[in-house]
């Protein structure tokens, strides 16, 4: 293929088509009408001698050749974009940039909340879009749908993505201060722990439990789960005036500071979690991206140094 004969704008359209698998949605993304996007797809089919998108039932699916184009095309366009944006460097005080970060509500509360406060004064033209955790973390990074993912390293053991450590935290049993499961000495015995009603944190429609709950399940420790919720933030409020207990990370209890909710040492040993920043290698040398990662690392160091 002679690159000089290719309108490089078509590659932008192709990238949108490969990600959206829809002519209308791809057109909306790149600012073209549906007819103009269809015409661009026809030209791309001629260039690649491949239909690229084929109809399967009511939907469009990628051909094998198109599947092979997804990542190298995204990488190439990302590098071009980075090169254009880095002319003259990156000045957070004046430059405009948008970042997308996928994180749990715990990471948003503890790490991204101070990041947003920092942006208000240090980078007034920088916007951060915060997305909820996803079970498709690696796919989101590969497809450039997020700039950064904040996840416990325990969930990314086989990841080849570049990463940096942020903070660690321990699990506590959260309960209302009048909960009968809490002994006078502030402890919860194993017997009372197993007999208590539990509020569990889960994610997604299949209610994937958090790392502490998963650990208990692997140990064969069975509890009576009365309710599940998808947000750490809601846990303390649901515990108020109830006899339920819940396994919650210490910093979230401290940060929320819900009156009457206290944290106690669990009667079973639970592994510490270690939050890390993950990103795609295509962004490693991006000056703006590197600046963002530095902010996250500085915030994490400040949290660890303050003991909060």
Steps between C-alpha positions, in 0.01 A plus 500: 500500500632844402450728803510810280185380329310478833309793647617480862167644616354166395705331772324711763166383359626141492604519864150616597337229286714226655415614853132581453410226248233740381501740206266749669684506834840521332373792291376682810839452665702647213241761398385349171153424371396137466522520119851652516610230745357229274694651208817499710442134591461418129836667426664317789368168368661574165830596663522191722332263250288382791140572611633588851146503645248228415140464607422224749129503574412859588852599596832561327805290589868542416669275247820323605703758311318782677561337840874502426485872419338615826800531732773609254269765354410630849869511593595684182228763536578544869867564422408755233266675744764504773759641262268782395397579858854503633629772274635747755451258792219490752423783740227397746440863599385596150458194277167329438483122537243235586582176682278199564565292811330174596493444874293357782298737713758432773784623276291798390429593861853454633728580202307682229319739733828674591603486132189696401571758772857532372379551141284793607807704587786346303335396173177698446462388137548129571187284526486153656220259410464236773350169389388220734703182527461255216570131465642585154796696635756373251265540205432860600873573506563322170219688326611834650164551669681604818834670566553348843352216701534490878467142622633282782808319374340182634248520216764569232756230580552393138496851354779612266389863510738755654400586854600693810409439866264738675373407847431193710212454742364243744156356555293573811159389617273802481195511723262734677639583844189345658533176305473203734774315315760745633633399843564749779872495419422612144576161346283262302545134584509238225182349641314830482653578161362177355162543666451862393309630200746625237483779246727412209645722230471356148554630148300435186189296430670182623587669832873426492606546861790708623840349577424447869176316428673296230773405748244379754328293232830333405559422868159332518369754753126523453298801616140612485490778240188706551562758227745598227578844360724626219645797684744523790368851556151372583615230743532719816159655441335159459666379821352781709239384753543139385664186638682431171877509470709546187862460395618846395839654430623713789556822306146500364355486854729783606436712190122472514484558875138389534388565861453184703687272258817345642770271365626191683771241448351200319520166685663339194818605324434683173758598234595866460407651163747699288354756260703571184476720194494308169527647150582396144862527392395723210453779757823457695688781323197732470600809702146577614436138593828485692396816684171336601678190628736721700203673664352165599832381641547822700149477642557136597829590670326779690227262617753241614715766670209647692386161621150564369 
